[in-house]
Every structure is written in C-alpha cells, then in structure tokens.
Amino acid sequence: MLYERIPDFLLIMLCLLPIVCINGCGPKEQAVSSGKESSQPQRYGMVIGLKPEKIEYYKKLHAAPWPGVLQQITRSHIHNFSIRLVELKPGEYYLFGYFEYTGDDFEKDMKAMAEDAETIRWWKETDPCQYPIETAKQGDKWTMMEEVFYHP
Amino acid sequence: MLYERIPDFLLIMLCLLPIVCINGCGPKEQAVSSGKESSQPQRYGMVIGLKPEKIEYYKKLHAAPWPGVLQQITRSHIHNFSIRLVELKPGEYYLFGYFEYTGDDFEKDMKAMAEDAETIRWWKETDPCQYPIETAKQGDKWTMMEEVFYHP
C-alpha cells in the first residue's frame, strides 16, 4: 500500500530544506530529528487516485488488513495511520493518508517496509487499485502534501 | 475557517449510522461517545478546493493564525489539527484537513465555534479563498471523508 518512493521524496526535501527554511515556507512536517527517537511525531499527509471499479476490493482489503502488514507498519514507526476515501468529482475517487512517524530514520524505516515480504505481497493487491495523481513526480505512487497549518 | 455545516453533516450521519453499521461500511470516525469525555479521540478528515489566486494569502493567514481562533478550536475540543495543500491537477488545488475531537458533544462544540466572533471574522477571510468540491452536499463548505483504514 505504501511508499516505495517516499525515500526519494524525503531526500529531495532534505536537500531543499535549507532553501525553503530561508524562504519561510517549508513544509512543517519535514522537521528533521537528530536524536534517537523523535521528541514529537512528524506528521505526513499523502494522496493517490483510486480506480472506481476497485473501490469495493480496496475497502474489503483495508477492513481486514493482513497482520504482517500492520506489524511492519509498527516496526517502521508509523502510528495513528488513517486512510480516507472521497469522490472529489463525479466518478473520480481519491485516497488520503495521514500518519505520524516516531522514528529517527525515516528513509531506513521506509526501506525496511519496501523490503518486507508480506508488505510486497500486500502492495501487489493494492497497487492495481490505485493511480498516481496527474501532478505526481515521475515514478511516484502516493504524493506527499505540504502542511500549511497545525494546531496541537 | 471551519465547519458551519458540520452539525448538519453530523446529524445526517447520526441518522444514517444504524443503516451503514448494518451494511458494515460505516465511517469509523463517526463513533458516538455517550460519556462526558471521549476515551479515544474521534478522527475526522475533510476536503475543500483552494482558489489558485488565493494560495499565497491563505498560506500567509495560516502561518500566523489569530490567537482567538486557535483558542476557540481548543475550547471546541479539536486537537492535532493540520491542513495540507496539494495541486491535484495542473492549476487545481485542494486543502485537506485532519483533526481529532476529544469532546462529548460535537454538534454543540461546532455550534460554539460558528458563533465565536473572532472565528466569524476569520471565516470572512478564509471563505473567499475556498470553494466546495463538485460533489459537496448543497450548502456544505468542507466535505467530510470516509475513513477506510486505521492503524494505531
């Protein structure tokens, strides 16, 4: 279901961070922790299209997700993870994911997820249900969104 | 910025809840608490369009939100509230809101927000930036999204 491409995204964001910080408009969720454990979770939001003919199957899968997939999500320090569905235009559906990352090496944790056998099997089921949004970076599946407001 | 119409939405959802529960596909975030304080926050996700020519002003407003507005959000038991921006199609922008509700009377808390003078002034700034999605219910501003997956 998730994020083979997030490490690429993160790398680019890390390179851009000094620039966007200077300009005062950096995505707030990209705060980088240098400690072993983030003192505060880093928030992520992402979006992807869902094929209308796959809605039923996608919902069925996610109503009873495979235990091994959930265990890998936890091992990769992803928490409070929810996915929402919306019909944004008539017949046009999108999934919106929100999660919090509590680890200290996002790239490493996402790599571990992408190499987990059960997760790979799960993605073989979910990938054909989804399609990247029109503005997605070449090769991306989910597109990360910029946080413009936060209130604890 | 928020939710004059959420009470309407909530009422409809409360009416529909028995039906969708029977069908096993009710939005999970609509769990109703009968206690004084929810033992677990109820999660909400919502979406609205953002006019391209208003992006800069919207971001500027939300980079320094008015203290009175934030205080009312807290008084209305809304926490961990973030808004994200994405260009879903070339030149077509959307805002995605995620928040957690910790109170025991969502309708009452949203009404209090809608009646707060500072919040009313804030919405006079933010409303002209936004437009409801094509599939929004008549009169709705933000459209609530159905949660299809959750992992703590």
Interface residues (C-beta under 8 A of the other chain):
Chain A: G24 C25 E29 R43 G45 V47 Y58 K59 H62 A63 P65 L70 I73 T74 I78 H79 N80 F81 S82 I83 R84 L85 V86 E87 L88 K89 P90 Y94 L95 F96 Y98 I133 E134 T135 T143 M145 E146 E147 V148 F149 Y150 H151 P152
Chain B: G24 C25 E29 R43 G45 V47 Y58 K59 H62 A63 P65 L70 I73 T74 I78 H79 N80 F81 S82 I83 R84 L85 V86 E87 L88 K89 P90 Y94 L95 F96 Y98 I133 E134 T135 T143 M145 E146 E147 V148 F149 Y150 H151 P152
